Amino acid sequence: MAKLLIAYYTRSGNTKKMAEEVATGAREASGVQVELMPVDQVSPDDLLSFDGILMGSPVYYGTMAAELKSLIDRSVKHHGKLAGKVGGAFATSGGPGGGNETTVLDIVKAMLVHGMIVQGDAEGDHYGPIAVGAPDARSQKECRRFGRRMAELSANVAG
Ligand SMILES: Cc1cc2nc3c(=O)[nH]c(=O)nc-3n(C[C@H](O)[C@H](O)[C@H](O)COP(=O)(O)O)c2cc1C
């Protein structure tokens, strides 16, 4: 069975709500075990055991929270070993032009450096789900769609 990690950082709960919607969508896919974890409970070693790794963050000054960046930076000890795993990101900002897409792309850039597989979306939020504040109905739908697609891709990649 493929394993999918959804790791998130949150202070006021908005990213957690997105992560829960992503998990709901991911659990719709068959043959995938989904784990939802706050990023402070995830070690770089944990990343090795997953076929897909999704990361969510609030926007802090146009980019990801330091807590998430810290996990990514510490993952250098496994540089090269995450290659071929599925990656994806989601983010919530305070305002509509507040940097949610730039934050998603910053996380995705790090995943690409690791050699991970990142799939865009031609129909939904192209880079990964975004929200302004707490996820509204539109954003919830995008999160579930994203979770389902990433879980299906992880199952395919894991074979
Ligand atoms: C230190 C800090 C920096 C922030 N920087 C931005 C920012 O650059 N742009 C923005 O739109 N919102 C910014 N915000 C607002 C948060 O991104 C927003 O409230 C988010 O929904 C919080 O997510 P959370 O509930 O998961 O913590 C910032 C908040 C904090 C605490």
The ligand as an SDF file (V2000), in Angstrom:
LIG
                    3D

 31 33  0  0  0  0  0  0  0  0999 V2000
    4.5010   36.4050   10.9470 C   0  0  0  0  0  0  0  0  0  0  0  0
    3.3360   36.4720   10.0000 C   0  0  0  0  0  0  0  0  0  0  0  0
    3.5700   36.8850    8.7010 C   0  0  0  0  0  0  0  0  0  0  0  0
    2.5260   36.9440    7.7910 C   0  0  0  0  0  0  0  0  0  0  0  0
    2.7840   37.3380    6.5190 N   0  0  0  0  0  0  0  0  0  0  0  0
    1.7690   37.4010    5.6320 C   0  0  0  0  0  0  0  0  0  0  0  0
    2.0070   37.8280    4.2910 C   0  0  0  0  0  0  0  0  0  0  0  0
    3.1250   38.1090    3.8640 O   0  0  0  0  0  0  0  0  0  0  0  0
    0.9420   37.9000    3.4480 N   0  0  0  0  0  0  0  0  0  0  0  0
   -0.3370   37.5720    3.8500 C   0  0  0  0  0  0  0  0  0  0  0  0
   -1.2810   37.6390    3.0500 O   0  0  0  0  0  0  0  0  0  0  0  0
   -0.5850   37.1290    5.1090 N   0  0  0  0  0  0  0  0  0  0  0  0
    0.4300   37.0300    5.9970 C   0  0  0  0  0  0  0  0  0  0  0  0
    0.1870   36.5960    7.2650 N   0  0  0  0  0  0  0  0  0  0  0  0
   -1.1660   36.0860    7.6010 C   0  0  0  0  0  0  0  0  0  0  0  0
   -1.2510   34.5390    7.5510 C   0  0  0  0  0  0  0  0  0  0  0  0
   -0.6180   34.0030    6.4100 O   0  0  0  0  0  0  0  0  0  0  0  0
   -2.7230   34.1030    7.5010 C   0  0  0  0  0  0  0  0  0  0  0  0
   -3.4290   34.6400    8.5960 O   0  0  0  0  0  0  0  0  0  0  0  0
   -2.8800   32.5860    7.4860 C   0  0  0  0  0  0  0  0  0  0  0  0
   -4.2150   32.2720    7.0780 O   0  0  0  0  0  0  0  0  0  0  0  0
   -2.6130   31.9770    8.8490 C   0  0  0  0  0  0  0  0  0  0  0  0
   -2.6540   30.5720    8.7340 O   0  0  0  0  0  0  0  0  0  0  0  0
   -2.7740   29.6340   10.0260 P   0  0  0  0  0  0  0  0  0  0  0  0
   -4.1620   29.8870   10.6270 O   0  0  0  0  0  0  0  0  0  0  0  0
   -2.6170   28.2450    9.5200 O   0  0  0  0  0  0  0  0  0  0  0  0
   -1.7020   30.0150   11.0020 O   0  0  0  0  0  0  0  0  0  0  0  0
    1.2140   36.5620    8.1910 C   0  0  0  0  0  0  0  0  0  0  0  0
    0.9900   36.1490    9.5200 C   0  0  0  0  0  0  0  0  0  0  0  0
    2.0480   36.1170   10.3990 C   0  0  0  0  0  0  0  0  0  0  0  0
    1.7810   35.6460   11.8140 C   0  0  0  0  0  0  0  0  0  0  0  0
  1  2  1  0
  2  3  1  0
  2 30  2  0
  3  4  2  0
  4  5  1  0
  4 28  1  0
  5  6  2  0
  6  7  1  0
  6 13  1  0
  7  8  2  0
  7  9  1  0
  9 10  1  0
 10 11  2  0
 10 12  1  0
 12 13  2  0
 13 14  1  0
 14 15  1  0
 14 28  1  0
 15 16  1  0
 16 17  1  0
 16 18  1  0
 18 19  1  0
 18 20  1  0
 20 21  1  0
 20 22  1  0
 22 23  1  0
 23 24  1  0
 24 25  2  0
 24 26  1  0
 24 27  1  0
 28 29  2  0
 29 30  1  0
 30 31  1  0
M  END
$$$$
